[in-house]
Each structure stands twice: as C-alpha cells, then as structure tokens.
Amino acid sequence: VQLQASGGGLVQAGGSLRLSCAASERTFSTYAMGWFRQAPGKEREFVAAISWSSGVTYYSNSVKGRFAISKDNAKNTVYLQMNSLKPEDTAVYYCAASTYYSGSRFRNDYDYWGQGTQVTVSS
C-alpha cells in the first residue's frame, strides 16, 4: 500500500494544523494506522495511533490533549489534528500502516510508511 502524507507547513506557536494521509488501497479499513515524527538529530518517535475500526486511539504523553487522530475508511484517509502547537512539535511527520498490530508505539510494527510532511512551529 502507498501512503501519501500532506498538510504540513509553518505555523506560529499556539496555532493548529491538520495532517492527512491517503492510502492507495481499498483494504485500508483493515489497517491500524499511526503517526510518528522525527526532529533534526533525533530518532523517529511515536505520536499517535488508531485501531482498525477507529474505536481506540493512543497518544504519546507529549501530545495527549492537544492532538487527535481519526480515520475515515470511506476516504482511505487518516488525519492528525494538531492544536496548541509548540516549537518542540517541529519535525517531519510520517504516517504508517500496520497489518497486524493495533495501537503500537514501535516503528518496527508498521509495514508501510508515507514520505513525511514537514511541520514547523515558530515561537
């Protein structure tokens, strides 16, 4: 499956962005999805995940209460709504799909990755 992430950009601290990740396959509804991010000089880290049926969501402590992940199976798209953005949220954001693991925080549990979209938060 191919994943295409979009929606990144430059925003001031306190602002909002919504990232989208479109999948190429109709079997998208069977995938658990996740968002990760990677800042310069740092490892790629878990941000949020959502189960196959979109019934359960998971967040890292650093974004809990500010970010929201959602999944539209009819549109083969997963979203990441990011509110109250902080400069430390600056990173390249990647979406990923897992055919087996639901809600995983581990990169190796994801089978497919998008190309990433840059999010820059100015202070």
ROZA-496173 format. One record per residue: residue number from 0; z, y negated, x of N, C-alpha, C in turn. Coordinates in pm, 1 decimal. Atoms other than C-alpha are relative to their C-alpha. Layout:
+------+----------+----------+----------+----------+----------+----------+----------+----------+----------+
| resi |       nZ |       nY |       nX |      caZ |      caY |      caX |       cZ |       cY |       cX |
+------+----------+----------+----------+----------+----------+----------+----------+----------+----------+
|  NUM |        Z |        Y |        X |        Z |        Y |        X |        Z |        Y |        X |
...
+------+----------+----------+----------+----------+----------+----------+----------+----------+----------+
END
This chain:
+------+----------+----------+----------+----------+----------+----------+----------+----------+----------+
| resi |       nZ |       nY |       nX |      caZ |      caY |      caX |       cZ |       cY |       cX |
+------+----------+----------+----------+----------+----------+----------+----------+----------+----------+
|    0 |      0.0 |    118.2 |     84.5 |      0.0 |      0.0 |      0.0 |      0.0 |   -123.5 |     88.3 |
|    1 |      2.5 |    126.6 |    -73.1 |    -74.6 |   -352.5 |    118.0 |     85.9 |   -102.5 |    -72.0 |
|    2 |    -88.6 |    102.2 |     54.2 |    177.1 |   -631.5 |     69.8 |    -41.2 |   -135.7 |     52.7 |
|    3 |     40.7 |    135.1 |    -37.3 |     87.3 |   -999.1 |     71.4 |    109.8 |    -97.1 |    -42.0 |
|    4 |   -107.9 |     95.9 |     26.7 |    374.3 |  -1246.5 |    102.6 |    -53.7 |   -142.1 |      0.7 |
|    5 |     40.3 |    139.7 |      6.7 |    337.0 |  -1612.4 |     12.1 |    115.3 |    -84.1 |    -52.9 |
|    6 |    -98.9 |     89.7 |     58.4 |    533.7 |  -1918.3 |    -93.0 |     88.8 |    -70.7 |     99.6 |
|    7 |    -80.6 |     67.8 |    -99.3 |    690.7 |  -2025.3 |    234.1 |    -42.1 |   -143.9 |     18.6 |
|    8 |     32.4 |    139.4 |    -24.5 |    695.4 |  -2382.4 |    353.3 |    115.8 |    -73.4 |     62.5 |
|    9 |   -103.2 |     87.3 |    -55.4 |    902.2 |  -2675.3 |    472.1 |     76.3 |    -64.7 |   -114.8 |
|   10 |    -83.3 |     55.6 |    106.1 |   1193.7 |  -2787.5 |    256.3 |    125.5 |    -60.7 |     62.2 |
|   11 |   -123.7 |     59.5 |    -48.3 |   1497.3 |  -3007.9 |    302.3 |    120.0 |     85.9 |    -39.8 |
|   12 |   -123.8 |    -71.5 |     31.5 |   1846.5 |  -2862.6 |    306.5 |     43.7 |    -32.9 |   -143.0 |
|   13 |    -37.9 |     16.0 |    140.1 |   1968.7 |  -2808.0 |    -47.7 |   -112.8 |     25.2 |    -96.7 |
|   14 |    116.0 |    -22.3 |     84.2 |   1619.2 |  -2751.1 |   -177.0 |    -20.7 |    146.9 |    -34.1 |
|   15 |     30.5 |   -135.3 |     47.3 |   1455.8 |  -2443.2 |   -326.8 |   -143.4 |     38.7 |     34.2 |
|   16 |    132.9 |    -57.7 |    -14.8 |   1158.5 |  -2218.3 |   -263.8 |     -1.4 |    133.9 |    -72.2 |
|   17 |     15.0 |   -133.6 |     54.7 |   1023.8 |  -1910.4 |   -436.6 |   -108.4 |     73.6 |     76.5 |
|   18 |     94.9 |    -84.4 |    -70.9 |    859.1 |  -1643.3 |   -228.4 |    -53.1 |    106.8 |    -95.5 |
|   19 |     63.0 |   -106.4 |     77.1 |    617.5 |  -1394.2 |   -379.3 |    -55.4 |    104.4 |     94.4 |
|   20 |     57.8 |   -108.5 |    -78.4 |    499.5 |  -1059.6 |   -254.0 |    -79.7 |     87.0 |    -96.4 |
|   21 |     88.3 |    -75.0 |     87.9 |    199.9 |   -899.3 |   -423.2 |    -39.2 |    130.9 |     66.6 |
|   22 |     36.4 |   -132.5 |    -50.9 |    129.5 |   -528.2 |   -383.0 |   -136.2 |     41.4 |    -52.6 |
|   23 |    138.0 |    -36.5 |     32.0 |   -211.1 |   -367.9 |   -390.1 |    -11.8 |    120.6 |    -91.2 |
|   24 |     10.9 |   -125.2 |     74.1 |   -123.9 |    -50.1 |   -575.9 |     67.0 |     -4.8 |   -136.1 |
|   25 |    -58.7 |     -8.0 |    133.0 |    -53.6 |     30.5 |   -936.5 |    129.6 |     78.9 |     -0.2 |
|   26 |   -123.1 |    -77.7 |     -8.3 |    221.7 |    266.6 |   -821.6 |    116.8 |    -85.9 |     46.2 |
|   27 |   -103.0 |     94.0 |    -42.4 |    420.6 |    -44.5 |   -729.0 |    130.7 |     21.9 |    -73.8 |
|   28 |   -121.4 |    -15.2 |     79.7 |    665.3 |     30.7 |  -1009.0 |     90.3 |    111.2 |     51.7 |
|   29 |    -81.0 |   -109.6 |    -53.3 |    783.9 |    338.5 |   -820.8 |     64.4 |    -35.7 |    133.6 |
|   30 |    -53.4 |     40.7 |   -130.1 |    872.2 |    143.3 |   -505.5 |    126.0 |    -83.6 |    -16.4 |
|   31 |   -109.3 |     94.3 |    -16.6 |   1204.0 |    -11.3 |   -418.0 |    -46.4 |   -105.2 |     99.6 |
|   32 |     49.9 |    110.6 |    -81.0 |   1147.4 |   -349.6 |   -259.2 |    113.4 |    -72.3 |     70.4 |
|   33 |    -99.9 |     76.8 |    -73.7 |   1326.4 |   -558.4 |     -2.5 |    -61.6 |   -121.3 |     65.5 |
|   34 |     37.3 |    116.4 |    -79.7 |   1312.7 |   -891.0 |    173.2 |     86.0 |     -1.2 |    126.3 |
|   35 |    -66.0 |     15.5 |   -127.9 |   1400.6 |   -933.9 |    538.7 |    -44.6 |   -133.2 |     59.8 |
|   36 |     40.6 |    122.3 |    -68.1 |   1386.3 |  -1234.5 |    768.4 |     27.7 |     12.6 |    148.7 |
|   37 |    -16.1 |     -0.7 |   -144.8 |   1354.1 |  -1297.0 |   1137.7 |    -11.8 |   -141.1 |     53.6 |
|   38 |     -3.0 |    131.0 |    -62.8 |   1453.7 |  -1616.5 |   1312.5 |    -39.9 |     14.1 |    146.7 |
|   39 |     40.8 |     -7.7 |   -140.8 |   1326.3 |  -1701.2 |   1662.7 |    112.2 |     52.0 |     88.3 |
|   40 |    -97.1 |    -54.0 |    -92.9 |   1504.6 |  -1494.4 |   1924.8 |    102.0 |     93.0 |    -61.3 |
|   41 |    -95.8 |    -87.5 |     67.4 |   1687.1 |  -1284.4 |   1667.2 |    -70.1 |    122.6 |    -58.0 |
|   42 |     54.9 |   -119.8 |     60.8 |   1641.3 |   -942.5 |   1516.5 |    -28.6 |    -23.5 |   -148.2 |
|   43 |     29.9 |      7.4 |    143.3 |   1492.8 |   -893.4 |   1174.0 |    120.7 |     48.9 |    -78.8 |
|   44 |   -121.1 |    -34.1 |     74.1 |   1775.0 |   -888.6 |    921.5 |    -26.9 |     12.1 |   -149.2 |
|   45 |      8.8 |    -22.0 |    143.6 |   1820.6 |   -776.0 |    564.8 |     39.1 |   -125.6 |    -76.2 |
|   46 |    -31.4 |    112.9 |     86.8 |   1817.8 |  -1041.6 |    294.0 |     35.9 |     48.1 |   -140.3 |
|   47 |    -21.7 |    -44.3 |    137.8 |   1785.2 |   -872.8 |    -45.4 |    -85.8 |    121.8 |    -28.9 |
|   48 |     76.8 |   -117.0 |     41.0 |   1663.8 |   -557.4 |   -215.9 |     17.2 |     21.4 |   -148.8 |
|   49 |     -4.3 |    -28.6 |    142.6 |   1589.3 |   -433.7 |   -564.1 |    -47.7 |    141.9 |    -22.9 |
|   50 |     31.8 |   -139.7 |     25.1 |   1571.0 |    -84.6 |   -709.0 |   -134.6 |     15.8 |    -70.3 |
|   51 |    129.6 |    -27.4 |     61.9 |   1261.7 |     83.8 |   -852.4 |    -11.8 |    -61.0 |   -139.2 |
|   52 |      4.2 |     44.1 |    139.2 |   1349.9 |     -4.3 |  -1207.9 |     44.6 |   -143.8 |    -18.4 |
|   53 |    -46.8 |    138.8 |      2.2 |   1471.0 |   -355.0 |  -1116.2 |    137.6 |    -14.8 |    -62.6 |
|   54 |   -129.3 |      9.7 |     63.7 |   1807.4 |   -267.7 |  -1258.7 |    113.9 |    -38.8 |     92.4 |
|   55 |   -107.9 |     25.0 |    -94.9 |   2010.3 |   -309.0 |   -942.1 |    -53.1 |    -84.9 |    115.0 |
|   56 |     38.5 |     85.8 |   -111.3 |   1996.1 |   -579.6 |   -678.3 |    107.9 |      0.6 |    106.9 |
|   57 |    -88.8 |     -2.4 |   -114.9 |   2152.2 |   -608.1 |   -335.4 |    -28.5 |   -123.8 |     84.6 |
|   58 |     15.5 |    121.3 |    -79.6 |   2213.0 |   -909.5 |   -112.2 |     85.9 |      5.1 |    124.8 |
|   59 |    -85.6 |     19.5 |   -116.1 |   2338.2 |   -991.6 |    230.1 |    105.1 |   -103.7 |    -35.3 |
|   60 |   -108.4 |     94.5 |     28.5 |   2661.1 |  -1187.3 |    235.2 |    -44.0 |   -144.1 |     21.6 |
|   61 |     41.0 |    136.2 |    -34.6 |   2484.2 |  -1487.6 |    383.9 |    -84.2 |    -67.2 |   -109.3 |
|   62 |     84.6 |     59.5 |    103.7 |   2257.3 |  -1536.1 |     80.8 |     51.7 |     24.9 |   -140.7 |
|   63 |    -52.9 |    -34.5 |    132.0 |   2464.3 |  -1395.6 |   -205.3 |     43.7 |   -126.5 |    -73.3 |
|   64 |    -32.9 |    117.3 |     80.2 |   2496.7 |  -1650.9 |   -482.1 |   -100.8 |   -112.3 |     12.5 |
|   65 |    102.4 |    103.9 |    -19.0 |   2204.3 |  -1859.7 |   -353.2 |   -141.4 |     55.0 |    -22.5 |
|   66 |    132.1 |    -61.9 |     12.6 |   1909.1 |  -1618.5 |   -353.5 |      1.6 |    101.2 |   -114.7 |
|   67 |     12.4 |    -99.7 |    105.8 |   1780.7 |  -1396.3 |   -632.5 |   -132.3 |     73.7 |     15.8 |
|   68 |    119.0 |    -83.0 |    -10.3 |   1536.8 |  -1107.3 |   -604.4 |    -34.0 |     53.3 |   -138.1 |
|   69 |     44.4 |    -54.9 |    128.2 |   1329.9 |   -994.8 |   -900.9 |   -133.9 |     69.1 |     20.4 |
|   70 |    119.0 |    -85.1 |    -14.2 |   1040.6 |   -759.4 |   -965.0 |    -74.6 |      2.1 |   -132.3 |
|   71 |     84.2 |     -5.6 |    118.0 |    754.4 |   -780.4 |  -1213.0 |    -99.0 |    113.6 |     19.5 |
|   72 |     86.0 |   -116.3 |    -21.8 |    598.9 |   -435.6 |  -1229.3 |   -137.8 |    -18.7 |    -62.8 |
|   73 |    129.2 |     22.8 |     64.4 |    323.2 |   -554.1 |  -1461.9 |    -94.2 |    -80.1 |     90.3 |
|   74 |     79.5 |     82.5 |    -92.2 |    207.8 |   -800.1 |  -1194.8 |      1.2 |     54.6 |    141.7 |
|   75 |    -10.1 |    -58.1 |   -134.0 |    282.6 |   -574.2 |   -898.2 |     55.9 |   -100.6 |    100.5 |
|   76 |    -49.5 |    108.5 |    -82.7 |    488.8 |   -858.3 |   -754.4 |    153.0 |      0.0 |      2.8 |
|   77 |   -143.4 |     21.3 |    -15.3 |    838.6 |   -908.5 |   -618.2 |     21.4 |   -143.3 |     45.3 |
|   78 |    -28.4 |    140.5 |    -28.9 |    996.0 |  -1252.3 |   -591.4 |    132.7 |    -14.2 |     71.3 |
|   79 |   -128.7 |     38.3 |    -56.7 |   1271.0 |  -1412.5 |   -389.5 |     18.3 |   -148.4 |    -28.7 |
|   80 |    -34.3 |    138.2 |     32.8 |   1409.7 |  -1727.4 |   -545.8 |    110.8 |    -44.4 |     93.3 |
|   81 |    -96.2 |     46.5 |    -99.3 |   1593.0 |  -1924.2 |   -278.8 |     45.5 |   -140.3 |    -37.2 |
|   82 |    -58.5 |    128.3 |     36.8 |   1823.9 |  -2206.6 |   -381.8 |    103.2 |    -43.1 |    102.8 |
|   83 |   -100.8 |     54.4 |    -91.7 |   2063.6 |  -2429.3 |   -190.9 |    -29.1 |     40.4 |    144.1 |
|   84 |     41.6 |    -44.0 |   -132.9 |   1870.8 |  -2364.6 |    125.9 |     71.7 |    -76.8 |    109.8 |
|   85 |    -69.4 |     55.7 |   -115.3 |   2036.6 |  -2426.2 |    460.4 |    -90.4 |     11.3 |    122.7 |
|   86 |     81.3 |    -11.5 |   -121.8 |   1886.9 |  -2485.9 |    805.6 |      4.3 |    139.7 |     61.3 |
|   87 |    -10.7 |   -135.0 |    -56.7 |   2013.5 |  -2142.4 |    909.4 |    -81.5 |    103.6 |    -77.6 |
|   88 |     91.6 |    -88.9 |     72.3 |   1781.7 |  -1988.7 |    647.5 |   -140.7 |     -4.0 |     59.8 |
|   89 |    131.4 |     10.0 |    -63.5 |   1487.1 |  -2090.9 |    864.8 |    -35.7 |    129.9 |     70.4 |
|   90 |     43.3 |   -128.3 |    -54.9 |   1293.1 |  -1777.4 |    953.9 |   -136.5 |     35.5 |    -57.6 |
|   91 |    115.6 |    -63.1 |     63.8 |    982.0 |  -1575.3 |    887.7 |     54.6 |    106.5 |    -95.0 |
|   92 |    -48.8 |    -92.4 |    101.9 |   1043.1 |  -1382.2 |    566.9 |   -105.1 |    107.6 |    -26.0 |
|   93 |     87.6 |   -115.1 |     19.1 |    896.4 |  -1035.5 |    519.8 |     41.3 |     77.2 |   -124.5 |
|   94 |    -29.5 |    -92.8 |    108.4 |    869.8 |   -822.4 |    209.4 |    -33.4 |    141.1 |     47.5 |
|   95 |     17.7 |   -138.4 |    -41.3 |    884.2 |   -446.4 |    238.1 |     17.1 |     91.7 |   -120.7 |
|   96 |     -5.3 |    -97.4 |    108.5 |    842.2 |   -141.8 |     16.2 |     49.5 |    134.6 |     51.4 |
|   97 |    -52.0 |   -131.8 |    -34.3 |   1028.9 |    186.2 |     22.8 |    -36.7 |     98.3 |   -110.1 |
|   98 |     37.6 |   -101.7 |     97.5 |    901.0 |    500.4 |   -143.8 |    115.3 |     95.0 |    -31.0 |
|   99 |   -109.0 |    -97.0 |     17.1 |   1234.0 |    679.6 |   -118.1 |    136.0 |    -65.9 |    -18.0 |
|  100 |   -133.5 |     57.9 |      0.4 |   1534.4 |    455.7 |    -55.8 |      5.8 |   -122.3 |    -92.2 |
|  101 |    -18.0 |    111.5 |     91.1 |   1662.4 |    214.5 |   -316.9 |    114.6 |    -87.4 |     48.0 |
|  102 |   -104.4 |     92.5 |    -38.3 |   1850.5 |    -93.7 |   -205.5 |     44.6 |      9.7 |    144.0 |
|  103 |    -41.0 |    -17.6 |   -139.3 |   1852.3 |     -7.6 |    162.8 |      0.9 |   -132.6 |     75.2 |
|  104 |     -9.8 |    115.2 |    -89.0 |   1958.0 |   -266.4 |    419.6 |    -63.5 |     29.0 |    135.4 |
|  105 |     50.1 |    -42.6 |   -129.8 |   1790.1 |    -77.0 |    702.1 |   -152.8 |     -5.2 |      6.5 |
|  106 |    143.2 |     18.2 |    -13.5 |   1443.0 |   -164.5 |    826.0 |    -74.8 |    132.9 |      1.5 |
|  107 |     69.0 |   -127.8 |    -14.8 |   1356.4 |    197.1 |    905.9 |    -15.9 |     75.6 |   -132.0 |
|  108 |     12.0 |    -65.9 |    130.2 |   1397.0 |    295.2 |    540.6 |   -118.0 |    -52.0 |    -81.3 |
|  109 |    113.9 |     58.5 |     69.6 |   1095.5 |     86.7 |    443.3 |   -130.9 |     47.2 |     63.4 |
|  110 |    124.3 |    -61.3 |    -45.9 |    746.6 |    230.4 |    466.8 |   -112.8 |   -100.9 |     20.4 |
|  111 |    108.8 |     97.5 |     -4.4 |    527.5 |    -75.2 |    415.3 |     57.2 |   -140.5 |     13.3 |
|  112 |    -44.9 |    137.1 |    -26.5 |    557.6 |   -436.8 |    530.4 |   -113.5 |    -98.6 |    -23.8 |
|  113 |     93.3 |    110.7 |     11.3 |    390.3 |   -761.8 |    443.4 |    -10.4 |    -73.6 |    132.1 |
|  114 |     28.4 |     68.6 |   -125.5 |    267.2 |  -1006.4 |    703.9 |    100.3 |   -109.3 |     31.7 |
|  115 |    -99.7 |    103.2 |    -25.0 |    551.6 |  -1257.1 |    667.9 |    -46.8 |   -137.6 |    -42.7 |
|  116 |     27.1 |    137.7 |     37.1 |    572.9 |  -1612.8 |    545.1 |    111.2 |    -88.5 |     57.0 |
|  117 |    -95.2 |     85.3 |    -69.7 |    741.4 |  -1898.8 |    731.6 |     75.9 |    -89.6 |    -98.3 |
|  118 |    -86.4 |     91.2 |     75.0 |   1034.9 |  -2080.1 |    573.1 |     73.9 |    -87.0 |    101.5 |
|  119 |    -66.8 |     93.8 |    -88.8 |   1161.9 |  -2391.4 |    748.8 |     82.9 |    -96.0 |    -82.9 |
|  120 |    -92.3 |     86.8 |     72.9 |   1465.9 |  -2580.1 |    623.6 |     48.4 |   -107.9 |     95.6 |
|  121 |    -39.8 |    111.7 |    -85.0 |   1524.6 |  -2924.0 |    771.2 |    135.3 |    -54.8 |    -44.4 |
|  122 |   -134.4 |     52.0 |     30.6 |   1868.5 |  -3081.7 |    792.4 |     -4.5 |   -147.4 |    -34.5 |
+------+----------+----------+----------+----------+----------+----------+----------+----------+----------+
END
